[in-house]
Amino acid sequence: MDDKLIKKADVIMEYIKIVETKLDEIIKDGNFVAPIFINGFAHGLYSVKEIQEWIEEQKQKRNIKK
């Protein structure tokens, strides 16, 4: 699969649909894909491939019996 880098707003609008403060919280806690910072860019970018892998991991966790 090809990968692309997207802005935080696109992560929220297209992939996980949570408020930005919650996204910031789970990133800070290490529970979401870390942004990639590139010189010359004002904001971090996110790998679509890594986001999709994270989503799959979350789906697998729900199937684990406690």
CNS distance restraints for C-alpha pairs under 8 A (distance, minus, plus):
assign (resid   1 and name CA) (resid  49 and name CA) 7.74 0.50 0.50
assign (resid   2 and name CA) (resid  49 and name CA) 7.75 0.50 0.50
assign (resid   3 and name CA) (resid  47 and name CA) 6.62 0.50 0.50
assign (resid   3 and name CA) (resid  48 and name CA) 5.97 0.50 0.50
assign (resid   3 and name CA) (resid  49 and name CA) 5.49 0.50 0.50
assign (resid   4 and name CA) (resid  47 and name CA) 5.86 0.50 0.50
assign (resid   4 and name CA) (resid  48 and name CA) 5.76 0.50 0.50
assign (resid   4 and name CA) (resid  49 and name CA) 7.44 0.50 0.50
assign (resid   5 and name CA) (resid  45 and name CA) 5.62 0.50 0.50
assign (resid   5 and name CA) (resid  46 and name CA) 5.12 0.50 0.50
assign (resid   5 and name CA) (resid  47 and name CA) 4.73 0.50 0.50
assign (resid   5 and name CA) (resid  48 and name CA) 6.21 0.50 0.50
assign (resid   6 and name CA) (resid  10 and name CA) 6.20 0.50 0.50
assign (resid   6 and name CA) (resid  11 and name CA) 7.03 0.50 0.50
assign (resid   6 and name CA) (resid  45 and name CA) 5.31 0.50 0.50
assign (resid   6 and name CA) (resid  46 and name CA) 5.18 0.50 0.50
assign (resid   6 and name CA) (resid  47 and name CA) 6.59 0.50 0.50
assign (resid   6 and name CA) (resid  48 and name CA) 6.98 0.50 0.50
assign (resid   7 and name CA) (resid  11 and name CA) 6.57 0.50 0.50
assign (resid   7 and name CA) (resid  43 and name CA) 7.62 0.50 0.50
assign (resid   7 and name CA) (resid  44 and name CA) 7.03 0.50 0.50
assign (resid   7 and name CA) (resid  45 and name CA) 5.06 0.50 0.50
assign (resid   7 and name CA) (resid  46 and name CA) 6.32 0.50 0.50
assign (resid   8 and name CA) (resid  12 and name CA) 6.36 0.50 0.50
assign (resid   8 and name CA) (resid  44 and name CA) 7.56 0.50 0.50
assign (resid   8 and name CA) (resid  45 and name CA) 6.71 0.50 0.50
assign (resid   8 and name CA) (resid  46 and name CA) 6.97 0.50 0.50
assign (resid   9 and name CA) (resid  13 and name CA) 6.09 0.50 0.50
assign (resid  10 and name CA) (resid  14 and name CA) 5.59 0.50 0.50
assign (resid  10 and name CA) (resid  15 and name CA) 7.53 0.50 0.50
assign (resid  11 and name CA) (resid  15 and name CA) 5.22 0.50 0.50
assign (resid  11 and name CA) (resid  16 and name CA) 6.46 0.50 0.50
assign (resid  11 and name CA) (resid  17 and name CA) 7.67 0.50 0.50
assign (resid  11 and name CA) (resid  46 and name CA) 7.59 0.50 0.50
assign (resid  12 and name CA) (resid  16 and name CA) 5.37 0.50 0.50
assign (resid  12 and name CA) (resid  17 and name CA) 4.69 0.50 0.50
assign (resid  12 and name CA) (resid  18 and name CA) 6.01 0.50 0.50
assign (resid  12 and name CA) (resid  19 and name CA) 7.20 0.50 0.50
assign (resid  12 and name CA) (resid  20 and name CA) 7.16 0.50 0.50
assign (resid  13 and name CA) (resid  17 and name CA) 5.55 0.50 0.50
assign (resid  15 and name CA) (resid  51 and name CA) 7.87 0.50 0.50
assign (resid  18 and name CA) (resid  22 and name CA) 6.58 0.50 0.50
assign (resid  18 and name CA) (resid  23 and name CA) 6.71 0.50 0.50
assign (resid  19 and name CA) (resid  23 and name CA) 6.48 0.50 0.50
assign (resid  20 and name CA) (resid  24 and name CA) 6.12 0.50 0.50
assign (resid  21 and name CA) (resid  25 and name CA) 6.18 0.50 0.50
assign (resid  22 and name CA) (resid  26 and name CA) 6.33 0.50 0.50
assign (resid  23 and name CA) (resid  27 and name CA) 6.17 0.50 0.50
assign (resid  23 and name CA) (resid  32 and name CA) 7.95 0.50 0.50
assign (resid  24 and name CA) (resid  28 and name CA) 6.07 0.50 0.50
assign (resid  25 and name CA) (resid  29 and name CA) 6.19 0.50 0.50
assign (resid  26 and name CA) (resid  30 and name CA) 6.20 0.50 0.50
assign (resid  26 and name CA) (resid  31 and name CA) 5.05 0.50 0.50
assign (resid  26 and name CA) (resid  32 and name CA) 5.75 0.50 0.50
assign (resid  27 and name CA) (resid  31 and name CA) 5.70 0.50 0.50
assign (resid  27 and name CA) (resid  32 and name CA) 4.89 0.50 0.50
assign (resid  27 and name CA) (resid  33 and name CA) 6.60 0.50 0.50
assign (resid  27 and name CA) (resid  34 and name CA) 6.20 0.50 0.50
assign (resid  30 and name CA) (resid  34 and name CA) 7.57 0.50 0.50
assign (resid  32 and name CA) (resid  54 and name CA) 7.09 0.50 0.50
assign (resid  33 and name CA) (resid  46 and name CA) 7.33 0.50 0.50
assign (resid  33 and name CA) (resid  50 and name CA) 6.55 0.50 0.50
assign (resid  33 and name CA) (resid  51 and name CA) 6.36 0.50 0.50
assign (resid  33 and name CA) (resid  54 and name CA) 7.16 0.50 0.50
assign (resid  34 and name CA) (resid  46 and name CA) 7.23 0.50 0.50
assign (resid  35 and name CA) (resid  44 and name CA) 5.04 0.50 0.50
assign (resid  35 and name CA) (resid  45 and name CA) 5.24 0.50 0.50
assign (resid  35 and name CA) (resid  46 and name CA) 5.07 0.50 0.50
assign (resid  35 and name CA) (resid  47 and name CA) 7.82 0.50 0.50
assign (resid  36 and name CA) (resid  44 and name CA) 5.16 0.50 0.50
assign (resid  36 and name CA) (resid  45 and name CA) 5.08 0.50 0.50
assign (resid  36 and name CA) (resid  46 and name CA) 6.10 0.50 0.50
assign (resid  36 and name CA) (resid  47 and name CA) 7.88 0.50 0.50
assign (resid  37 and name CA) (resid  41 and name CA) 7.27 0.50 0.50
assign (resid  37 and name CA) (resid  43 and name CA) 6.88 0.50 0.50
assign (resid  37 and name CA) (resid  44 and name CA) 4.63 0.50 0.50
assign (resid  37 and name CA) (resid  45 and name CA) 6.47 0.50 0.50
assign (resid  38 and name CA) (resid  44 and name CA) 7.15 0.50 0.50
assign (resid  46 and name CA) (resid  50 and name CA) 7.79 0.50 0.50
assign (resid  46 and name CA) (resid  51 and name CA) 7.57 0.50 0.50
assign (resid  47 and name CA) (resid  51 and name CA) 6.28 0.50 0.50
assign (resid  48 and name CA) (resid  52 and name CA) 6.15 0.50 0.50
assign (resid  49 and name CA) (resid  53 and name CA) 6.22 0.50 0.50
assign (resid  50 and name CA) (resid  54 and name CA) 6.10 0.50 0.50
assign (resid  51 and name CA) (resid  55 and name CA) 6.23 0.50 0.50
assign (resid  52 and name CA) (resid  56 and name CA) 6.32 0.50 0.50
assign (resid  53 and name CA) (resid  57 and name CA) 6.26 0.50 0.50
assign (resid  54 and name CA) (resid  58 and name CA) 6.30 0.50 0.50
assign (resid  55 and name CA) (resid  59 and name CA) 6.33 0.50 0.50
assign (resid  56 and name CA) (resid  60 and name CA) 6.29 0.50 0.50
assign (resid  57 and name CA) (resid  61 and name CA) 6.33 0.50 0.50
assign (resid  58 and name CA) (resid  62 and name CA) 6.77 0.50 0.50
assign (resid  59 and name CA) (resid  63 and name CA) 7.22 0.50 0.50
assign (resid  60 and name CA) (resid  64 and name CA) 7.03 0.50 0.50
